Amino acid sequence: MPDEIMITLLGKPGCHLCDDARAVIERVAGELGVAWEERDITQSEADYERYWEQIPVTLVNGVQHDFWRVDEDRLRAAVGKLR
């Protein structure tokens, strides 16, 4: 059995692109049965310094997958490769 797959959305409150990314991630994670989480970059100085120009940022198992916009097909394919 493969290790658990985790999709992470890095964003901040009031970010409309983050809202769009959240909807895609929720849909893909739900359909594929994988876990996802959301982190607010304003709550972590390290996250803020690293990602503030790129949000929303999508990580798959801790590795940066996408930024600004989430391509649903690309995310689905990346998760599928880990299964």
ChimeraX commands (.cxc) that place a marker at each C-alpha (Angstrom):
marker #1 position 0.00,0.00,0.00 radius 0.5
marker #1 position 1.47,3.41,-0.97 radius 0.5
marker #1 position 2.18,6.07,1.61 radius 0.5
marker #1 position -0.55,8.59,2.22 radius 0.5
marker #1 position -0.75,11.36,-0.37 radius 0.5
marker #1 position -1.19,14.91,0.91 radius 0.5
marker #1 position -2.11,17.95,-1.17 radius 0.5
marker #1 position -1.35,21.26,0.54 radius 0.5
marker #1 position -2.74,24.65,-0.44 radius 0.5
marker #1 position -0.69,27.64,0.70 radius 0.5
marker #1 position -2.67,30.85,0.63 radius 0.5
marker #1 position -3.92,33.75,2.68 radius 0.5
marker #1 position -7.26,35.28,3.61 radius 0.5
marker #1 position -8.91,37.44,0.96 radius 0.5
marker #1 position -7.07,35.81,-1.95 radius 0.5
marker #1 position -9.55,35.15,-4.77 radius 0.5
marker #1 position -7.09,32.90,-6.62 radius 0.5
marker #1 position -6.80,30.87,-3.40 radius 0.5
marker #1 position -10.58,30.43,-3.40 radius 0.5
marker #1 position -10.40,29.12,-6.98 radius 0.5
marker #1 position -7.50,26.80,-6.11 radius 0.5
marker #1 position -9.33,25.49,-3.03 radius 0.5
marker #1 position -12.33,24.48,-5.15 radius 0.5
marker #1 position -10.12,22.53,-7.58 radius 0.5
marker #1 position -8.13,20.86,-4.80 radius 0.5
marker #1 position -11.29,19.90,-2.88 radius 0.5
marker #1 position -12.76,18.34,-6.01 radius 0.5
marker #1 position -9.61,16.41,-7.02 radius 0.5
marker #1 position -8.83,15.24,-3.47 radius 0.5
marker #1 position -12.42,14.13,-2.95 radius 0.5
marker #1 position -12.61,12.24,-6.23 radius 0.5
marker #1 position -9.25,10.52,-5.73 radius 0.5
marker #1 position -9.71,9.88,-2.01 radius 0.5
marker #1 position -6.57,11.71,-0.89 radius 0.5
marker #1 position -6.03,14.06,2.02 radius 0.5
marker #1 position -5.59,17.79,1.66 radius 0.5
marker #1 position -4.84,20.68,3.99 radius 0.5
marker #1 position -4.63,24.43,3.81 radius 0.5
marker #1 position -1.94,26.64,5.36 radius 0.5
marker #1 position -2.23,30.39,5.81 radius 0.5
marker #1 position 1.14,31.90,4.89 radius 0.5
marker #1 position 0.47,34.89,7.15 radius 0.5
marker #1 position 0.75,32.53,10.14 radius 0.5
marker #1 position 4.31,31.44,9.30 radius 0.5
marker #1 position 7.16,33.85,8.66 radius 0.5
marker #1 position 9.03,31.15,6.71 radius 0.5
marker #1 position 6.02,30.38,4.49 radius 0.5
marker #1 position 5.36,34.08,3.96 radius 0.5
marker #1 position 8.94,34.86,2.95 radius 0.5
marker #1 position 9.14,31.91,0.59 radius 0.5
marker #1 position 5.72,32.00,-1.07 radius 0.5
marker #1 position 4.14,35.49,-0.80 radius 0.5
marker #1 position 4.67,36.31,-4.49 radius 0.5
marker #1 position 3.37,32.96,-5.72 radius 0.5
marker #1 position 0.16,32.24,-3.81 radius 0.5
marker #1 position -1.80,30.18,-4.13 radius 0.5
marker #1 position 0.85,27.49,-4.09 radius 0.5
marker #1 position 0.00,23.81,-4.34 radius 0.5
marker #1 position 2.28,21.18,-2.82 radius 0.5
marker #1 position 1.94,17.44,-3.36 radius 0.5
marker #1 position 3.60,15.50,-0.55 radius 0.5
marker #1 position 5.56,18.63,0.37 radius 0.5
marker #1 position 6.94,19.28,-3.12 radius 0.5
marker #1 position 5.82,22.41,-4.96 radius 0.5
marker #1 position 3.50,21.40,-7.77 radius 0.5
marker #1 position 1.91,24.64,-8.97 radius 0.5
marker #1 position 1.45,28.31,-8.17 radius 0.5
marker #1 position -1.03,31.09,-9.03 radius 0.5
marker #1 position -3.54,28.75,-10.66 radius 0.5
marker #1 position -4.20,25.05,-10.19 radius 0.5
marker #1 position -4.64,23.04,-13.37 radius 0.5
marker #1 position -7.10,20.30,-12.43 radius 0.5
marker #1 position -5.88,17.77,-14.99 radius 0.5
marker #1 position -2.23,18.34,-14.09 radius 0.5
marker #1 position -2.97,17.93,-10.37 radius 0.5
marker #1 position -4.96,14.78,-11.01 radius 0.5
marker #1 position -2.08,13.34,-13.07 radius 0.5
marker #1 position 0.52,14.21,-10.41 radius 0.5
marker #1 position -1.51,12.50,-7.68 radius 0.5
marker #1 position -2.15,9.53,-9.96 radius 0.5
marker #1 position 1.60,9.00,-10.45 radius 0.5
marker #1 position 2.03,8.62,-6.69 radius 0.5
marker #1 position -0.52,5.84,-6.34 radius 0.5
marker link #1:1,2 radius 0.2
marker link #1:2,3 radius 0.2
marker link #1:3,4 radius 0.2
marker link #1:4,5 radius 0.2
marker link #1:5,6 radius 0.2
marker link #1:6,7 radius 0.2
marker link #1:7,8 radius 0.2
marker link #1:8,9 radius 0.2
marker link #1:9,10 radius 0.2
marker link #1:10,11 radius 0.2
marker link #1:11,12 radius 0.2
marker link #1:12,13 radius 0.2
marker link #1:13,14 radius 0.2
marker link #1:14,15 radius 0.2
marker link #1:15,16 radius 0.2
marker link #1:16,17 radius 0.2
marker link #1:17,18 radius 0.2
marker link #1:18,19 radius 0.2
marker link #1:19,20 radius 0.2
marker link #1:20,21 radius 0.2
marker link #1:21,22 radius 0.2
marker link #1:22,23 radius 0.2
marker link #1:23,24 radius 0.2
marker link #1:24,25 radius 0.2
marker link #1:25,26 radius 0.2
marker link #1:26,27 radius 0.2
marker link #1:27,28 radius 0.2
marker link #1:28,29 radius 0.2
marker link #1:29,30 radius 0.2
marker link #1:30,31 radius 0.2
marker link #1:31,32 radius 0.2
marker link #1:32,33 radius 0.2
marker link #1:33,34 radius 0.2
marker link #1:34,35 radius 0.2
marker link #1:35,36 radius 0.2
marker link #1:36,37 radius 0.2
marker link #1:37,38 radius 0.2
marker link #1:38,39 radius 0.2
marker link #1:39,40 radius 0.2
marker link #1:40,41 radius 0.2
marker link #1:41,42 radius 0.2
marker link #1:42,43 radius 0.2
marker link #1:43,44 radius 0.2
marker link #1:44,45 radius 0.2
marker link #1:45,46 radius 0.2
marker link #1:46,47 radius 0.2
marker link #1:47,48 radius 0.2
marker link #1:48,49 radius 0.2
marker link #1:49,50 radius 0.2
marker link #1:50,51 radius 0.2
marker link #1:51,52 radius 0.2
marker link #1:52,53 radius 0.2
marker link #1:53,54 radius 0.2
marker link #1:54,55 radius 0.2
marker link #1:55,56 radius 0.2
marker link #1:56,57 radius 0.2
marker link #1:57,58 radius 0.2
marker link #1:58,59 radius 0.2
marker link #1:59,60 radius 0.2
marker link #1:60,61 radius 0.2
marker link #1:61,62 radius 0.2
marker link #1:62,63 radius 0.2
marker link #1:63,64 radius 0.2
marker link #1:64,65 radius 0.2
marker link #1:65,66 radius 0.2
marker link #1:66,67 radius 0.2
marker link #1:67,68 radius 0.2
marker link #1:68,69 radius 0.2
marker link #1:69,70 radius 0.2
marker link #1:70,71 radius 0.2
marker link #1:71,72 radius 0.2
marker link #1:72,73 radius 0.2
marker link #1:73,74 radius 0.2
marker link #1:74,75 radius 0.2
marker link #1:75,76 radius 0.2
marker link #1:76,77 radius 0.2
marker link #1:77,78 radius 0.2
marker link #1:78,79 radius 0.2
marker link #1:79,80 radius 0.2
marker link #1:80,81 radius 0.2
marker link #1:81,82 radius 0.2
marker link #1:82,83 radius 0.2
view
